[in-house]
Amino acid sequence: MEKRALGRSGIDVSRLLLGCGSFGGIGSTPELFGRGESEQEAFELMDAAVAAGITVFDTADAYGGGRSEATIGKWLAERRPEPRPLLSTKVYNPMDAGADHGLAQARVIRQLDSSLERLRVDHVDMYVLHDWDVDTPIAETLGALDEVMKAGKVRAIAASNISAAQLEEGLDASAQHGLPRFEWVQNEYSLLHREPESGVFALCERHGLGFTPFSPLAGGWLTGKYRRDAQPPPNSRMAVRPAEYTAYENDSTHDAIEGFVDAARERGVSPPVLAVAWALSHPRVDAALIGPRSPAQLQSLLPVLDLELDESERAELAELFSR
């Protein structure tokens, strides 16, 4: 699988990254901890990802209340893969209902140590701030990250779910205080969520940052599986946690997706492949996170690596969602 340099981090990543947010839970939602992929199912997915050439496993301390990291750690201990997949984990969200959250210096250091214990490693390659902490000065958080990087526990840092203004504030703080800087951004980006085009991409270009979008399928909407006036499939995002995606439930979105499904059919590819290819085709995008639920789903996405879209094709597909 082709690799790309991730900004100026010194890290090369495969064009597809394995999102592990459903290992032992559904994301960071406490009421859904214990759901998602079982340990055996997660092992099968990681085996398939490595066989496909994926070099990065992306997780977070709060995914499944720590179950995702623990599952990856057990897989690493049992499989002992060489080379070891690069590990990306995140910090911010609470580990359980009522637990603390945020990016205060002491908490960042504590949470990283707990992540390393669950992952059964002495360092992670990529450490990501999962959200912006309005209660903690970013210089304090960057100071904590500087400490763990100097200790050899983290190779490079990034920010997720970050606005252009927040990203600029973080980069300014790094420059002002001589602290490590974010080397890439991990925000949502898809045909249904274009926010990074409003400023984040320009900052990434100006500062030489990488970008790894999550949810290129918009929570499954771009697969075409959500039908107008029909119940969502069992265990789908819209069935399990619909609040994040209810804004898409309108005739305009359904019309656009019907046109998108037709466009995929005309190209002889599946809608998921075309959706991920569209996200990957942006010049600022280095790699995309995918969250397949089975090896078969993972395999079905691999044709994206052979599908190149030019600027006119990108614009044509985007126009479907601009009407």
Salt bridges, closest charged atoms under 4 A:
GLU2 OE2 - ARG4 NE 2.98
GLU2 OE1 - ARG15 NE 3.99
GLU37 OE2 - ARG293 NE 2.50
GLU39 OE2 - LYS74 NZ 2.98
ASP47 OD2 - ARG79 NH2 2.82
ASP58 OD2 - LYS90 NZ 2.58
GLU69 OE1 - ARG118 NE 2.75
ASP100 OD1 - ARG107 NE 3.33
ASP100 OD2 - ARG110 NH2 2.84
ASP113 OD1 - LYS153 NZ 2.85
ASP122 OD1 - HIS123 ND1 2.82
ASP125 OD2 - ARG84 NH2 2.62
ASP125 OD1 - HIS123 NE2 3.73
ASP125 OD1 - ARG155 NH1 3.00
ASP146 OD2 - LYS150 NZ 3.19
GLU168 OE2 - ARG206 NH1 3.56
GLU183 OE1 - ARG181 NH2 3.18
GLU188 OE1 - HIS193 ND1 4.00
GLU197 OE2 - ARG194 NE 2.91
GLU205 OE2 - ARG284 NH1 3.98
GLU244 OE2 - ARG241 NH1 3.21
ASP251 OD1 - ARG228 NH1 3.11
ASP255 OD1 - ARG228 NH2 2.80
GLU258 OE2 - ARG228 NH2 2.82
ASP262 OD1 - ARG265 NH1 2.70
GLU313 OE2 - ARG267 NH2 3.78
